[in-house]
Amino acid sequence: MNPAESAPLTAPPSRPISDRRGRTLRDLRVSVTDRCNFRCGYCMPKDVFGRGYRFLSKNQLLSYAEIEKLVRAFIRLGVRKVRLSGGEPLLRPDLEELVRRLARLEKLDDLALTTNASLLTAARAESLKQAGLRRVNISLDALDEKIYRNINQIQSPLADILQGIEHAMAAGFDSVKINMVVQKGVNVSEIIPMVRYFRGRAAVLRFIEFMDVGNHNQWSLRQVFTAQQIIDRIHAQYPLQPLHANYHGEVAKRWRHVDGKGEIGVIASISQPFCGGCVRARLSAVGELYTCLFARAGFDLRKFLKLNRSEAELATQIGALWRNRQDQYSAERLLRPQPTGETNSRKVEMSYIGG
């Protein structure tokens, strides 16, 4: 029996809850759409997510009111950070309405957005900032036009993305981060150009190891350029010093340029798993709760919304699920000897629940 369905509908605890491995619930990733205007091979390869692919219909998506109600329930359990994602979240009409709804919630300390920046005009960046968005993460995997197009498989000019990044930096968000997924044989040559471009600018560049998310990105351990290799390559040209984490559960290991021209981060889910400190839950665009990025299945929370459950009752259901959580996929992957790290189990697509 699903622990959420069998849990008594009593008031949720007043302090953060912990799962079976002692990890609290602090961060929530909310996917607002499964659609994206890019077809990056590590997330939505074009041969799978092509013209005939059936995306979710508008009436299948959670409404903004439903998302707000669920976020309120998560806040009761200790969530203090929410990140909006997709797919590409800026494809969802009037996203500012959702940002306004969430930004006004008490006890929510941080509200962020992950985007490819292709739709981030100066006006859009300003409207999101005015609505209450605090931070922006932007995906960019290369500065070389040919490599860039080879990765995202579309005809959107690289200049549009770089302009979107400029708009984000000019809008005055608390932080702007640039995320680069690094793959051997694809864009390792772009590491130094990316560092050179963003050094001394109002953005933090972060490198992400190529991960085996979803089922279609043809992941292989042989394609992983590790965090240590990334740091070694950068340090040889631009000396770095390690920095302490900003908070418990921060996924990126931080480094600063010795000459003071900013910092970089590396996310090493493959070579240095951080499952032991994972405090994140993920909510799909249709209201399914996933307790791991590599999960095989989610838990349907929308049915409780349809039953008109209160926020307190929703929090009780979610709390029961979190307490039963014991995910540590990346740590277990590290122990597997095969060079591909493949398993027979199918995983949820990253475009469905966000990164």
Backbone torsions as a table, in degrees:
resi	resn	phi	psi	omega
1	MET	NA	139.2	177.9
2	ASN	-62.7	124.0	-177.7
3	PRO	-59.9	-27.9	179.9
4	ALA	-70.2	-33.8	-177.5
5	GLU	-78.4	-26.2	-177.0
6	SER	-92.9	-9.4	-176.4
7	ALA	-69.5	139.3	175.8
8	PRO	-66.2	144.9	-177.2
9	LEU	-85.8	68.5	177.5
10	THR	-104.2	169.7	-179.1
11	ALA	-64.3	139.5	179.7
12	PRO	-72.1	163.1	-179.0
13	PRO	-66.4	156.7	-179.2
14	SER	-87.5	-7.5	178.5
15	ARG	-120.7	160.8	-178.6
16	PRO	-54.7	144.4	179.4
17	ILE	-96.3	162.6	-179.5
18	SER	-125.5	152.3	176.7
19	ASP	-89.5	-170.3	-175.6
20	ARG	-66.2	-17.3	179.0
21	ARG	-105.6	14.7	175.5
22	GLY	78.7	16.6	-178.4
23	ARG	-94.4	127.1	179.8
24	THR	-79.3	168.9	177.3
25	LEU	-103.0	112.0	-175.6
26	ARG	-127.0	-33.6	-175.0
27	ASP	-116.5	143.9	176.5
28	LEU	-132.0	126.0	174.1
29	ARG	-99.7	127.0	-177.5
30	VAL	-116.8	114.4	175.2
31	SER	-84.5	127.9	-179.1
32	VAL	-102.3	-10.0	177.0
33	THR	-163.6	152.5	175.0
34	ASP	-96.7	-0.3	-178.0
35	ARG	-87.7	149.7	175.9
36	CYS	-149.0	148.0	177.9
37	ASN	-91.8	1.5	173.1
38	PHE	-109.1	163.1	177.2
39	ARG	-134.0	56.9	-179.1
40	CYS	-63.8	134.5	-174.3
41	GLY	-61.4	-29.7	-177.2
42	TYR	-83.0	-2.9	-177.8
43	CYS	-131.2	-58.2	-177.5
44	MET	-131.0	69.9	-177.2
45	PRO	-55.6	139.2	-172.3
46	LYS	-62.9	-31.5	-177.9
47	ASP	-71.7	-15.3	176.8
48	VAL	-102.5	-49.6	-177.1
49	PHE	-95.2	55.9	-177.5
50	GLY	-90.3	-160.5	-175.9
51	ARG	-59.5	-32.8	-176.6
52	GLY	-87.5	-0.2	-176.8
53	TYR	-70.9	136.4	-178.1
54	ARG	-96.7	106.2	176.3
55	PHE	-83.9	170.1	178.5
56	LEU	-63.7	143.6	175.1
57	SER	-82.6	163.7	-177.1
58	LYS	-58.0	-40.0	-176.5
59	ASN	-77.0	-7.7	174.9
60	GLN	-84.3	-21.5	-176.5
61	LEU	-75.4	147.2	171.7
62	LEU	-60.9	139.8	172.9
63	SER	-74.6	164.9	178.3
64	TYR	-64.2	-34.7	177.4
65	ALA	-64.8	-39.9	178.8
66	GLU	-67.2	-41.3	177.5
67	ILE	-61.1	-44.9	180.0
68	GLU	-60.0	-42.7	-179.3
69	LYS	-63.3	-41.9	178.8
70	LEU	-67.6	-40.8	177.9
71	VAL	-61.1	-40.8	176.4
72	ARG	-57.7	-39.8	178.6
73	ALA	-66.0	-41.4	178.3
74	PHE	-64.3	-37.5	178.9
75	ILE	-61.5	-36.8	177.3
76	ARG	-59.0	-24.9	-176.4
77	LEU	-98.6	2.2	175.7
78	GLY	117.0	-5.0	177.9
79	VAL	-63.3	131.3	179.2
80	ARG	-126.4	-8.5	-179.7
81	LYS	-131.0	133.0	176.4
82	VAL	-126.7	134.9	176.1
83	ARG	-122.4	127.3	177.1
84	LEU	-89.9	134.2	-175.9
85	SER	-146.8	-166.7	179.0
86	GLY	-148.0	-135.9	16.1
87	GLY	33.7	-159.8	176.0
88	GLU	-101.4	107.7	-173.1
89	PRO	-62.6	-26.3	-179.1
90	LEU	-72.7	-5.3	172.5
91	LEU	-78.7	-17.2	178.5
92	ARG	-77.9	122.9	-176.7
93	PRO	-58.6	140.3	174.9
94	ASP	51.0	50.3	178.5
95	LEU	-60.3	-25.0	179.2
96	GLU	-58.1	-31.7	178.1
97	GLU	-61.4	-44.2	178.6
98	LEU	-66.2	-41.4	178.6
99	VAL	-58.9	-44.1	179.2
100	ARG	-62.4	-42.1	-180.0
101	ARG	-60.7	-43.0	-175.7
102	LEU	-80.4	-34.4	-176.7
103	ALA	-63.7	-23.9	-177.2
104	ARG	-89.0	-3.1	-176.7
105	LEU	-73.1	131.8	177.3
106	GLU	-66.7	147.4	177.4
107	LYS	74.3	-3.6	174.4
108	LEU	-88.0	110.4	-173.1
109	ASP	-85.7	-22.9	-172.1
110	ASP	-147.8	135.7	177.6
111	LEU	-133.9	119.4	-172.6
112	ALA	-129.1	170.5	-178.2
113	LEU	-140.2	137.9	171.3
114	THR	-110.1	128.3	-174.7
115	THR	-147.7	161.2	173.1
116	ASN	-90.3	-2.9	174.0
117	ALA	70.9	3.0	-179.1
118	SER	-66.1	-25.2	-179.4
119	LEU	-108.6	10.5	-175.0
120	LEU	-89.8	79.7	175.5
121	THR	-73.3	170.0	177.5
122	ALA	-61.0	-41.9	-179.9
123	ALA	-65.7	-38.4	-179.3
124	ARG	-69.4	-41.8	178.3
125	ALA	-60.7	-42.5	-179.7
126	GLU	-67.4	-41.2	-179.2
127	SER	-67.1	-36.9	176.6
128	LEU	-66.7	-41.3	177.6
129	LYS	-62.6	-45.2	-179.7
130	GLN	-66.1	-29.3	178.7
131	ALA	-73.4	-17.9	176.9
132	GLY	121.0	4.6	176.0
133	LEU	-67.3	134.8	-174.7
134	ARG	-104.5	-35.1	-175.2
135	ARG	-137.9	154.1	179.9
136	VAL	-134.0	131.6	170.4
137	ASN	-110.8	132.6	-176.7
138	ILE	-122.6	130.4	179.5
139	SER	-85.5	126.5	176.6
140	LEU	-152.9	119.0	-171.3
141	ASP	-107.2	-3.1	179.6
142	ALA	-169.0	154.6	173.5
143	LEU	-106.5	-16.7	174.5
144	ASP	-77.0	124.8	-173.7
145	GLU	-58.4	-40.6	-177.9
146	LYS	-67.6	-44.3	179.1
147	ILE	-66.3	-41.1	178.6
148	TYR	-57.3	-48.2	-179.1
149	ARG	-68.8	-33.9	178.5
150	ASN	-64.4	-33.2	-179.4
151	ILE	-77.5	-50.7	-172.6
152	ASN	-90.4	-8.9	170.6
153	GLN	58.6	30.6	176.2
154	ILE	-133.9	178.7	-177.7
155	GLN	-104.4	11.6	179.0
156	SER	-64.7	125.6	-177.9
157	PRO	-63.0	138.2	176.4
158	LEU	-57.3	-34.2	-178.9
159	ALA	-58.9	-32.4	179.0
160	ASP	-65.8	-38.3	179.5
161	ILE	-68.6	-44.5	179.0
162	LEU	-62.7	-35.4	176.8
163	GLN	-68.0	-39.3	176.6
164	GLY	-60.4	-39.6	176.8
165	ILE	-63.4	-41.9	177.5
166	GLU	-61.3	-40.3	179.1
167	HIS	-63.3	-40.8	179.0
168	ALA	-63.9	-43.3	-179.4
169	MET	-67.3	-34.7	-178.2
170	ALA	-75.6	-22.0	-175.6
171	ALA	-73.2	-18.5	176.9
172	GLY	87.5	27.8	174.9
173	PHE	-63.8	157.2	179.3
174	ASP	-58.7	-35.4	175.7
175	SER	-156.5	150.7	172.1
176	VAL	-126.7	125.8	179.1
177	LYS	-121.0	141.1	178.9
178	ILE	-109.5	122.0	-177.3
179	ASN	-104.9	124.4	178.3
180	MET	-119.4	118.4	173.9
181	VAL	-84.5	123.9	-174.3
182	VAL	-103.1	128.4	178.3
183	GLN	-131.1	132.8	173.6
184	LYS	-59.6	140.5	178.7
185	GLY	76.0	2.6	-178.5
186	VAL	-123.2	-59.6	-173.1
187	ASN	-144.5	20.6	176.9
188	VAL	-58.0	-33.8	-179.3
189	SER	-65.4	-13.5	-177.8
190	GLU	-91.6	-4.2	-177.7
191	ILE	-59.5	-53.8	-177.6
192	ILE	-66.9	-44.0	175.5
193	PRO	-57.5	-37.6	178.1
194	MET	-66.6	-42.6	178.1
195	VAL	-62.5	-45.2	-178.9
196	ARG	-61.0	-41.4	-176.6
197	TYR	-67.7	-39.1	-173.3
198	PHE	-98.4	-6.1	176.5
199	ARG	-60.1	132.8	176.5
200	GLY	76.7	7.7	-179.5
201	ARG	-106.2	169.6	-175.7
202	ALA	-83.6	51.1	178.5
203	ALA	-152.5	148.7	176.8
204	VAL	-104.3	124.0	179.8
205	LEU	-89.0	129.9	179.9
206	ARG	-126.2	135.9	180.0
207	PHE	-105.9	136.0	-176.2
208	ILE	-121.9	127.5	175.4
209	GLU	-63.9	141.9	177.8
210	PHE	-60.7	120.1	-173.7
211	MET	-110.1	156.0	179.7
212	ASP	-88.6	56.1	177.6
213	VAL	-81.3	150.5	178.6
214	GLY	64.7	-157.3	-173.4
215	ASN	-129.5	1.3	-168.9
216	HIS	-128.2	8.1	-174.3
217	ASN	-93.0	9.2	176.3
218	GLN	55.2	40.5	-177.3
219	TRP	-64.3	141.8	172.7
220	SER	-145.9	141.1	177.9
221	LEU	-58.6	-28.0	-179.8
222	ARG	-67.1	-18.4	179.5
223	GLN	-92.5	-1.4	-176.6
224	VAL	-85.0	119.8	171.4
225	PHE	-97.2	111.4	-166.4
226	THR	-72.7	162.8	177.8
227	ALA	-56.9	-40.7	-179.5
228	GLN	-66.2	-39.1	176.7
229	GLN	-64.0	-38.4	177.8
230	ILE	-63.3	-48.6	-179.6
231	ILE	-62.9	-42.9	179.9
232	ASP	-60.2	-42.5	-178.7
233	ARG	-64.8	-43.6	-179.4
234	ILE	-69.1	-44.8	-176.1
235	HIS	-60.3	-32.4	-179.9
236	ALA	-63.6	-26.1	-178.5
237	GLN	-111.4	-35.7	179.0
238	TYR	-129.9	95.3	-175.0
239	PRO	-52.1	139.4	-176.7
240	LEU	-123.7	156.2	171.8
241	GLN	-129.4	141.1	179.9
242	PRO	-71.8	150.3	175.9
243	LEU	-121.2	154.3	175.9
244	HIS	-72.7	155.2	176.6
245	ALA	-64.8	148.8	177.5
246	ASN	-72.8	-28.3	-176.8
247	TYR	-162.9	161.3	178.1
248	HIS	-65.5	131.7	179.6
249	GLY	93.0	1.3	177.0
250	GLU	-63.9	127.3	-172.8
251	VAL	-80.6	-28.5	-177.6
252	ALA	-89.8	133.7	170.2
253	LYS	-84.7	131.3	-169.7
254	ARG	-100.4	143.7	176.4
255	TRP	-137.2	149.2	176.8
256	ARG	-118.5	149.2	174.0
257	HIS	-72.1	130.9	-177.7
258	VAL	-58.1	-31.8	-178.4
259	ASP	-82.6	6.1	175.2
260	GLY	84.9	7.6	-176.2
261	LYS	-92.5	52.9	172.3
262	GLY	94.4	-168.6	-178.3
263	GLU	-136.3	166.1	173.6
264	ILE	-131.7	166.2	175.4
265	GLY	-134.8	155.1	175.0
266	VAL	-130.6	135.0	179.9
267	ILE	-113.1	112.1	-168.5
268	ALA	-112.7	61.9	-178.5
269	SER	-63.5	-26.6	-177.3
270	ILE	-87.6	-54.9	-172.3
271	SER	-85.9	-24.1	-179.1
272	GLN	-138.6	70.1	-174.9
273	PRO	-55.8	144.6	-179.0
274	PHE	-118.7	30.0	-179.5
275	CYS	-56.0	-36.1	-176.6
276	GLY	-62.1	-21.0	-179.9
277	GLY	-115.1	15.3	-176.2
278	CYS	-75.1	119.8	-178.2
279	VAL	-119.6	25.7	-173.1
280	ARG	-108.4	138.7	168.7
281	ALA	-116.6	158.5	-178.3
282	ARG	-130.8	134.6	-179.6
283	LEU	-114.8	120.8	-178.8
284	SER	-75.8	169.0	-177.6
285	ALA	-67.5	-14.5	177.8
286	VAL	-106.5	7.0	174.1
287	GLY	93.2	22.9	175.9
288	GLU	-95.8	134.8	178.6
289	LEU	-91.8	126.3	175.2
290	TYR	-116.8	131.9	-177.6
291	THR	-98.1	5.7	177.0
292	CYS	-156.9	143.8	177.5
293	LEU	-60.8	-26.3	-176.4
294	PHE	-104.8	21.6	-176.6
295	ALA	-67.2	153.5	176.8
296	ARG	-88.5	-28.5	-176.9
297	ALA	-149.5	156.6	177.7
298	GLY	-112.1	-179.7	-179.7
299	PHE	-117.4	125.2	-173.9
300	ASP	-74.1	109.2	176.0
301	LEU	-93.1	-19.7	-176.6
302	ARG	-63.2	-32.1	-178.9
303	LYS	-63.0	-28.7	177.3
304	PHE	-74.9	-30.7	174.1
305	LEU	-65.6	-40.3	179.8
306	LYS	-66.7	-25.1	176.3
307	LEU	-84.7	4.4	178.1
308	ASN	59.7	38.1	177.0
309	ARG	-67.2	148.0	178.6
310	SER	-74.7	168.2	177.4
311	GLU	-60.5	-40.1	179.5
312	ALA	-63.9	-41.0	178.9
313	GLU	-67.7	-40.5	175.9
314	LEU	-60.7	-42.1	179.6
315	ALA	-62.1	-35.8	177.6
316	THR	-64.6	-42.9	178.5
317	GLN	-62.7	-47.4	-179.1
318	ILE	-63.8	-41.7	179.6
319	GLY	-59.6	-39.9	178.5
320	ALA	-63.0	-39.2	178.5
321	LEU	-67.0	-44.3	-178.5
322	TRP	-65.2	-41.9	-179.7
323	ARG	-61.1	-27.0	-179.3
324	ASN	-88.2	-3.6	-175.8
325	ARG	-69.5	137.6	174.5
326	GLN	-144.7	22.2	-178.4
327	ASP	-57.6	137.1	169.8
328	GLN	-157.4	52.6	-173.5
329	TYR	-57.2	-47.4	-175.3
330	SER	-64.9	-38.3	177.9
331	ALA	-64.6	-39.6	179.1
332	GLU	-70.1	-36.2	177.8
333	ARG	-60.0	-39.1	-178.2
334	LEU	-61.8	-25.9	-178.1
335	LEU	-85.6	-11.7	-178.8
336	ARG	-78.8	133.5	-174.1
337	PRO	-79.6	-21.8	-173.2
338	GLN	-67.6	143.1	-174.6
339	PRO	-65.0	-23.5	179.8
340	THR	-89.4	-25.7	-177.1
341	GLY	71.9	15.3	-174.7
342	GLU	-72.2	152.0	173.4
343	THR	-127.3	169.0	178.8
344	ASN	-85.6	-8.5	-176.7
345	SER	-86.1	142.6	176.2
346	ARG	-87.7	143.9	-177.6
347	LYS	-116.9	158.1	177.4
348	VAL	-65.3	146.7	179.0
349	GLU	-74.9	140.6	-179.3
350	MET	-62.5	-33.3	179.6
351	SER	-66.1	-16.5	-178.6
352	TYR	-86.2	-30.3	-177.4
353	ILE	-124.7	4.8	-179.6
354	GLY	79.7	167.3	-177.5
355	GLY	-84.8	NA	NA
